[in-house]
Amino acid sequence: MNQAPIKPSIPFEDFEKIDIRVGTITTVEDVENSNKLMKLIVDFGDHNRSILAGIKQERENPQEIEGKQALFVVNLPERKMAGELSQGMLFDLGYADKLTPCLACPEKDVPNGTRAG
């Protein structure tokens, strides 16, 4: 892999604005109007969210991530894509470097809704 240069420095206060939390992916559904998106239903402990992720072509069986904990950005504005509403973003590894993406996961089970950082 060709390493990308490190992005410019940002103030720590900017990093603190990003709310990254652990959630358990309870359901993975097809988004019919898209050849990239899958709809993830994610349990954050006190509520569930619908989060769209472009994983349809990245995995032979996208349902294999059901039941797994992963990291999600939860304080982005809701966004409508392919006729569906997304209430956050899956925080995965590798996509920006053109690698087959994988989930960013805690090393052991933690309560859903646990914050990163």
C-alpha positions as CSV (number, residue, x, y, z in Angstrom):
1,M,0.0,0.0,0.0
2,N,1.2,3.5,-0.8
3,Q,0.9,5.5,2.4
4,A,-1.2,8.7,2.0
5,P,0.3,11.9,3.5
6,I,-0.9,12.9,6.9
7,K,-3.6,15.5,6.7
8,P,-3.0,19.0,8.1
9,S,-3.3,19.5,11.9
10,I,-6.6,20.5,13.4
11,P,-7.3,21.9,16.8
12,F,-8.2,19.2,19.4
13,E,-11.5,21.1,19.9
14,D,-12.5,20.2,16.3
15,F,-11.8,16.5,16.9
16,E,-14.0,16.7,20.0
17,K,-16.9,17.8,17.9
18,I,-17.1,14.3,16.2
19,D,-19.4,11.9,18.2
20,I,-18.2,8.3,17.4
21,R,-20.1,5.6,19.2
22,V,-20.2,1.8,19.4
23,G,-23.3,0.2,18.1
24,T,-24.4,-3.4,17.3
25,I,-25.6,-4.0,13.7
26,T,-28.8,-5.9,14.2
27,T,-30.1,-6.0,10.6
28,V,-28.5,-5.5,7.2
29,E,-31.1,-4.9,4.4
30,D,-30.7,-4.2,0.6
31,V,-31.4,-0.7,-0.7
32,E,-33.2,-1.5,-3.9
33,N,-32.6,1.8,-5.7
34,S,-28.8,1.5,-5.2
35,N,-26.0,-0.8,-6.4
36,K,-23.7,0.3,-3.5
37,L,-25.9,1.0,-0.4
38,M,-27.0,-1.4,2.3
39,K,-29.3,-0.2,5.1
40,L,-28.0,-1.1,8.6
41,I,-30.2,-1.0,11.6
42,V,-27.9,-0.2,14.5
43,D,-28.6,-0.6,18.3
44,F,-27.0,2.2,20.3
45,G,-28.4,1.0,23.6
46,D,-31.0,3.7,24.2
47,H,-32.2,3.8,20.6
48,N,-31.9,2.3,17.1
49,R,-30.8,4.1,14.0
50,S,-31.0,3.5,10.3
51,I,-27.5,4.0,8.7
52,L,-26.8,3.6,5.0
53,A,-23.4,2.2,4.1
54,G,-21.8,1.7,0.7
55,I,-20.9,-2.0,1.4
56,K,-23.0,-3.8,-1.2
57,Q,-20.1,-4.4,-3.6
58,E,-17.4,-4.6,-0.9
59,R,-18.6,-7.9,0.6
60,E,-19.7,-11.2,-0.9
61,N,-22.3,-11.5,1.8
62,P,-23.1,-8.1,3.5
63,Q,-25.3,-9.9,6.1
64,E,-22.2,-11.4,7.6
65,I,-21.8,-8.2,9.7
66,E,-25.1,-8.7,11.5
67,G,-24.6,-9.0,15.2
68,K,-21.2,-7.3,15.1
69,Q,-20.3,-4.2,17.1
70,A,-18.7,-1.3,15.1
71,L,-17.9,2.4,15.3
72,F,-20.3,5.0,13.9
73,V,-20.3,8.7,13.5
74,V,-23.7,9.7,15.0
75,N,-23.8,13.5,14.9
76,L,-23.8,14.1,11.2
77,P,-27.0,15.6,9.7
78,E,-29.6,13.1,8.5
79,R,-29.2,12.5,4.8
80,K,-31.5,11.0,2.2
81,M,-29.8,8.7,-0.3
82,A,-31.5,6.4,-2.9
83,G,-34.9,7.2,-1.3
84,E,-33.8,6.1,2.2
85,L,-32.8,8.2,5.3
86,S,-29.4,7.7,6.8
87,Q,-28.9,8.8,10.5
88,G,-25.1,8.5,10.7
89,M,-22.1,7.0,9.1
90,L,-20.3,3.7,9.4
91,F,-16.7,4.3,10.5
92,D,-14.8,1.7,8.6
93,L,-11.1,1.1,7.7
94,G,-9.4,0.9,4.3
95,Y,-11.9,2.6,1.9
96,A,-9.9,5.8,1.5
97,D,-6.8,3.8,0.7
98,K,-8.6,1.6,-1.9
99,L,-8.3,-1.5,0.3
100,T,-11.2,-3.8,0.9
101,P,-12.9,-2.1,3.8
102,C,-13.3,-3.7,7.2
103,L,-15.3,-2.7,10.3
104,A,-13.6,-0.6,13.0
105,C,-14.5,-2.7,16.0
106,P,-13.8,-2.7,19.7
107,E,-11.5,-5.5,20.8
108,K,-14.1,-6.8,23.3
109,D,-17.8,-6.3,23.8
110,V,-18.7,-2.9,25.3
111,P,-22.1,-1.4,26.0
112,N,-23.8,0.0,22.9
113,G,-23.6,3.7,22.9
114,T,-20.0,3.8,24.3
115,R,-18.2,6.8,23.0
116,A,-14.8,6.7,21.2
117,G,-12.1,9.2,22.2
